[in-house]
Amino acid sequence: MSTAAAAEQPVSPYKRLSQEQIDEFHLRGYIAYGKLLDDPLIEVLRAEYDRLFAEARQTGRFRNLSTGDTEDLDEKNNADEQMLQIMQMCERSLDFRQLLYDGRILDIAEDLIGPNIQLFHDQALFKPAHHGGSVFWHQDNAYWQCVPANLVSCWLTLDDVNVANGAMHLMPGSHRTPLGHERTKKGGSLLDIGDQIDQTQASVVDLPAGGVLFHHCQTLHYTPPNNTDRQRRAFAIHFMPPGTRQAATGDFLQVSFGRPMLRMRS
């Protein structure tokens, strides 16, 4: 089905966040909204997602986070564990570019970070069936090093997701304190906080296909391996207020094609 055909379908009924939900986000560092996207749009995005990963496996334009920073195509494609990543899907697909401007998603982002919303970046995170790799406990801003640390991510699922096939685990309240991270020996491109937390305190968020979860850039989170016969296709959009800087240089993250303004009200 084309994007145009999907756009003709009735949209899912949804509501802006209540003040109680906004307060919960600020208290816990995340809010699980549930299903937001309509089934016809989900099918369009699934087809594009599968097309882009098939193309990436041929060209090497992806990372397998489970194998570190290797550029060996056979090693990335045939590793026993595969946690596959494509950065900036919006630069490869008009359908994913259009998704960045979905009013339902931006309304929730606006409730959390304000009326002026700029893209930091987006990424697809794919755990294939049977050998999908894990992503270790981390805070996103340990990678990004942005100031002020008030970016918010929308984590969106294209498949039903539960604890068995790679659901998000989050540590409530952890966004208030940045932690030191170390590079892992297994998957050298990934950070890990090691044994700094009590993992028994984590919350696990199941989501249906088309569901969304929003979390703060300092909320500790982790996704386990996928050893089931179901794939787990996820897509993340990372939002920031204009004026966000890179900590190391103090430079503003400029508006550009890669980092467009998605909404501006003032």
Residue pairs with C-beta under 8 A, 6 or more apart in sequence:
1 40
1 43
1 44
2 44
3 44
3 94
3 95
3 98
5 40
6 38
6 40
6 41
6 43
6 44
9 38
9 40
9 41
10 38
11 38
11 104
12 35
12 36
12 37
12 38
12 104
12 210
14 36
14 104
16 107
16 108
16 111
17 25
17 31
17 33
17 108
17 111
17 112
21 31
21 111
22 31
22 111
22 112
24 31
25 31
25 112
25 214
25 216
27 172
27 173
28 170
28 172
28 173
28 203
29 170
29 171
29 172
29 173
29 174
29 175
29 176
29 215
29 216
29 218
29 219
30 170
30 172
30 205
30 213
30 214
30 215
30 216
30 219
30 221
31 112
31 213
31 214
31 215
32 205
32 207
32 211
32 213
33 108
33 211
33 212
33 213
33 214
34 207
34 208
34 211
34 212
35 207
35 208
35 209
35 210
35 211
36 104
36 105
36 156
36 210
36 211
36 212
37 45
37 102
37 104
37 156
37 210
37 212
38 210
39 210
41 210
42 158
42 209
42 210
44 95
45 95
45 96
45 99
45 158
45 235
46 158
46 233
48 93
48 95
48 96
49 89
49 124
49 126
49 158
49 233
49 235
52 86
52 89
52 92
52 93
52 124
53 62
53 84
53 86
53 124
53 126
55 61
56 62
56 84
56 86
57 77
60 71
60 73
60 76
61 86
62 76
62 84
62 85
62 86
63 69
63 76
63 84
63 85
63 86
63 87
63 189
64 70
64 75
64 76
64 77
64 79
64 82
64 83
64 84
64 85
64 133
65 83
65 84
65 85
65 133
65 135
65 187
65 189
65 190
66 79
66 81
66 82
66 83
66 133
66 134
66 186
66 187
67 75
67 76
67 79
67 81
67 187
68 187
68 188
68 189
69 188
69 189
70 76
79 131
80 131
81 131
81 132
81 133
81 134
81 225
82 126
82 127
82 128
82 131
82 132
82 133
83 125
83 126
83 127
83 132
83 133
83 134
83 135
83 187
84 124
84 125
84 126
84 127
84 128
85 123
85 124
85 125
85 126
86 92
86 123
86 124
86 126
87 121
87 122
87 123
88 121
88 122
88 123
88 258
89 96
89 122
89 123
89 124
89 235
90 96
90 97
90 99
90 100
90 119
90 122
91 97
91 257
91 258
96 122
96 235
99 105
99 235
99 237
100 119
100 122
100 237
100 260
100 262
101 262
105 154
105 156
105 212
105 237
106 117
106 262
106 263
108 154
108 212
108 214
109 117
109 152
109 154
109 214
109 239
109 262
109 263
110 117
110 263
110 265
112 152
112 214
113 150
113 151
113 152
113 239
113 240
113 241
114 241
115 263
115 264
115 265
115 266
116 241
116 242
116 261
116 263
116 264
116 265
116 266
117 239
117 240
117 241
117 261
117 262
117 263
117 264
118 239
118 240
118 241
118 242
118 244
118 253
118 255
118 259
118 260
118 261
118 262
119 237
119 238
119 239
119 240
119 258
119 259
119 260
119 262
120 144
120 146
120 151
120 238
120 239
120 240
120 244
120 253
120 259
121 238
121 258
121 259
122 235
122 236
122 237
122 238
123 235
123 236
123 238
124 233
124 234
124 235
124 236
125 135
125 223
125 234
125 235
125 236
126 132
126 231
126 232
126 233
126 234
127 133
127 165
127 166
127 223
127 225
127 226
127 231
127 232
127 234
128 226
128 231
129 165
129 226
129 228
129 229
129 230
129 231
130 226
130 227
130 228
130 229
131 225
131 226
131 227
132 165
132 166
132 225
132 226
132 227
132 231
132 232
133 187
133 225
134 222
134 223
134 224
134 225
135 190
135 222
135 223
136 184
136 187
136 190
136 191
136 192
136 193
136 222
137 171
137 192
137 193
137 197
137 199
137 220
137 221
137 222
138 181
138 190
138 191
138 192
138 193
138 220
138 221
138 222
139 174
139 175
139 178
139 179
139 181
139 193
139 217
139 218
139 219
139 220
140 151
140 153
140 217
140 218
140 219
140 238
141 149
141 151
141 178
141 217
141 218
142 178
142 179
142 181
142 191
143 191
144 151
144 217
145 246
145 247
145 248
146 217
146 240
146 244
146 245
146 246
146 247
146 253
147 244
147 245
147 246
147 247
148 244
149 178
149 217
149 218
150 216
150 217
150 240
150 241
150 244
151 216
151 217
151 238
151 239
151 240
151 244
152 214
152 215
152 216
152 217
152 238
152 239
152 240
153 214
153 215
153 216
153 217
153 236
153 237
153 238
153 239
154 212
154 213
154 214
154 236
154 237
154 238
154 239
155 168
155 212
155 213
155 214
155 215
155 234
155 235
155 236
156 210
156 211
156 212
156 213
156 234
156 235
156 236
156 237
157 207
157 208
157 209
157 210
157 211
157 212
157 232
157 233
157 234
157 235
158 209
158 210
158 233
158 234
158 235
159 165
159 209
159 230
159 231
159 232
159 233
160 207
160 208
160 209
160 230
161 167
161 168
161 206
161 207
161 208
161 211
161 232
161 234
162 206
163 204
163 206
163 224
164 226
164 227
164 228
165 226
165 228
165 230
165 231
165 232
166 223
166 224
166 225
166 226
166 232
166 234
167 204
167 205
167 206
167 207
167 223
167 224
168 204
168 205
168 207
168 213
168 215
168 221
168 222
168 223
169 199
169 202
169 203
169 204
169 205
169 221
169 222
169 223
169 224
170 202
170 203
170 205
170 215
170 219
170 220
170 221
171 197
171 201
171 202
171 203
171 219
171 220
171 221
172 201
172 203
174 197
174 218
174 219
174 220
175 215
175 216
175 217
175 218
175 219
176 218
177 218
178 218
179 193
179 196
179 220
180 193
180 196
181 191
181 192
181 193
182 191
182 192
182 193
182 194
183 189
183 190
183 191
183 192
184 190
184 191
184 192
193 220
197 220
199 222
202 222
205 213
207 213
215 221
217 238
226 232
239 262
240 253
242 255
242 261
242 264
243 252
244 252
244 253
245 251
245 252
245 253
246 253
253 259
255 261
